[in-house]
Amino acid sequence: MSVSSENQGGSKDTLLWGLVFIILAAAVVGNYLLHDVAAAVRALGVVVVIAVAGAVALQTTKGKATLAFARESRLEVRKVVWPTRQEAIQTTLIVLAVTAIMGLLLFVLDGALVWLVNLITGV
């Protein structure tokens, strides 16, 4: 019997995800209960707690897979050949021109159809 890669850390991942949700719930409850503390301090505390929850989440199988995906994506973005400024401007102008032409064409077609319907219905 083969075990899928998603199930390999089963109970450990379940415990870690439970810990993540407990940490996030603690951030919400702590932010609510500490309403007397300055908002900036509470915001900083929530950011730190979310970072801790994220670090714990990265220890799970899905977290490690997400991190690997992000690293691979970053490598792929580096391989992209981005257009020059002139190419981007020319492409933008072409899109704007085609959009204007299509808008005008649809405006004329709509007017013709309204005229035809008025002619048929006698309104």
Secondary structure, 3 states (H helix, E strand, C coil): CCCCHHHCCHHHHHHHHHHHHHHHHHHHHHHHHCCCCCHHHHHHHHHHHHHHHHHHHCCCHHHHHHHHHHHHHHHHHHHCCCCCHHHHHHHHHHHHHHHHHHHHHHHHHHHHHHHHHHHHHCC
